[in-house]
Amino acid sequence: VKNANKEDKERFLERIVGELSKIVEEGMDKKALEAGINYYEFKYREADFGSYPKGLMYGLQAFDSWLYEESLPFLHLEAFDTFRFLREKIGTGYYEELIKNYIIDNPHASLVLIEPKKGLTAKKERETAEKLRKLKNSLSKEQLVKMVEDTKELLRYQKEPSSPEDLATIPVLKREDIKKEAEPYYNKEHYVGDTLLLWHDLHTNGIGYLTLLFDTRKVPLSLIPYMGILKAVLGFVDTEHYSYRELFHEINRKSGGINCSISSYANLKEEGRYKACFEIKAKTFYEKLDFVFSMIKEILFTSKIEDEKRLYEIIAMLKSRMQMSMTSSGHSVAAMRALSYGSNTAYFADLVGGMAFYRLIERLETHFEEEKEELMANLQKLMHFIFREENMMVDYTCDETGFQLLSREVEALKPMLYKDPLEESTYEFSKQHLNEGFKTSAKVQYVAKGGNFIQGGLPYTGALKVLKHILGYDYLWSQVRVMGGAYGCMTAFSRMGDSYFVSYRDPNLKKTLEVYDEIPKYISTFTANEDTMTKYIIGTISDMDIPMMPAAKGLRSLTAYLNHMSYEDAQTERTQILNAGEDTIRSLVSYVQAVLKQNQICVLGGEEKIQEEEGLFQTVENLFL
């Protein structure tokens, strides 16, 4: 439990043990068990390991049993008998006994309390500085000289590149071994009336991947941040026929799940234009498509978003989860926020899921009683602005058998969508160059600097992907990670021009920004022989040619469609990558200069570090108010 008081630990234990004992006495919810088993069986049948090769993942799973019993290498791969066993045990007391024996009556248990203390980080830093001062004073002059020399030797070793002889021992492909053709897109347009059905005709082993996309262009600017809340509310409040728990279990008993998301798709043919969509995604076996649509209707048209108690729970949960995410993934927050100073798509993303969205959640959680009426009204308004026939597009990944079932369900949904008249609104984002520092209690920083090279008058080229790989494994790797002590450093150059450099768990701040500013110098003097360039290109292509399951191929095709990206565009990018040479990389110096010139900086980091460099920022505030 988070945000608790330490004096409540006994109440916490009593509640946990009490609820578990109640479950043991009254029995577990059968539908909940069925939903849980179906969820994992669906994942098992789908076998979607993302970008990881399926064979590799199956091999690792085999070791989970093989290492401990050499006669059972396939124990975790042949799971149908396990799922059958688990289903048969529902209602027999099996699960209740597991809870009793392994949780309630387990003598091997610990209660851990983590209590914050204001100023603790600064206190520890002072203690460390004093400890080091005493250590230094205890050393002889000879020992100090040796320590300095050892440090210089370490720095020399860190800077020294591997010898050509060492590098030559690594077997590599040649450029001619790499496939020249870009991966195809799988887009077929169909219509039900005026509604587009974008079909990705792929073999999916009987699973359909459905997305309903609703264009949010009619949503007023003042309501855009509330879309992030609506995404978290739909499917997690009571409906006409189900409590939110029952709804969750019912969906997961009979499908692979239904969830909401928000995405923006930049128009690559028109600078600054993008399409923002509220998306409802579902995975289902073909024969259960009608069930999925019935659940989507239940969610869209009968959700009780006026439930104040549940709304507060969702707001508090969002705040807690965002705090955890922002603490562990500060590099993503910093990069998005830095880009939002000049990019429409990043500004939108920040409003519905970044720092701006967190500030809204923080305010609503703190002042819920004063804000709740407006919150509920805004969510109701959003439903009418978004879920309309003219806003809807349907995306489906399946084979022909699955596609035959889709039109009927779409036809039945369309008349139920909102049709009330709306006031049209137009707006422009009022982006500001803020350069912010957000203070945390951590001892590490996430240092981001970004900009947009297309705004600097430069067109996209696939060679930027090669440059990203070079920076990540050479210059930034050595300067920020090896020599700077950060856990990592990332770079991105997008097709729409948005670009950034960001460090991860970095002990430095100003020094890292200085490293970024020296990137043009590195690029302008870049040299590499054919073997080295080939290695960089292989690395770049390996990031692109990842194994893709049908769902990933469908998503890639949808994204290209909404980005207005043709197969010819993809082929041009791949050719530019394969043909890149050292002169090509040197020619990209103007791209990095254009990005750095815009000087868009955002840092999440330790309080003392940010205070030391306060002059770099226009605004400095605590990350969590």
Secondary structure, 3 states (H helix, E strand, C coil): CCCCCHHHHHHHHHHHHHHHHHHHHHCCCHHHHHHHHHHHHHHHHHCCCCCCCHHHHHHHHHHHHHCCCCCCCCCCCCCHHHHHHHHHCCCCCHHHHHHHHHHHCCCCCCCCCCCCCCCHHHHHHHHHHHHHHHHHHHCCHHHHHHHHHHHHHHHHHHHCCCCHHHHHCCCCCCHHHCCCCCCCCCCEEEEECCEEEEEEECCCCCEEEEEEEEECCCCCHHHHHHHHHHHHHCCCCCCCCCCHHHHHHHHHHHCCCEEEEEEEEECCCCCCCEEEEEEEEEEEEHHHHHHHHHHHHHHHHHCCCCCHHHHHHHHHHHHHHHHHHHHHCHHHHHHHHHHHCCCHHHHHHHHHHCHHHHHHHHHHHHCHHHHHHHHHHHHHHHHHHHCEHHHEEEEEEECHHHHCCHHHHHHHHHHHCECCCCCCCCCCCCCCCCCEEEEECCCCEEEEEEEECCCCCCCCCCHHHHHHHHHHHCHHHHHHHHCCCCCEEEEEECCCCEEEEEEECECCCHHHHHHHHCHHHHHHCCCCCHHHHHHHHHHHHHHHCCCCCHHHHHHHHHHHHHHCCCHHHHHHHHHHHHCCCHHHHHCCHHHHHHHHHCCEEEEEEEHHHHHHCHHHCCEEEECCC
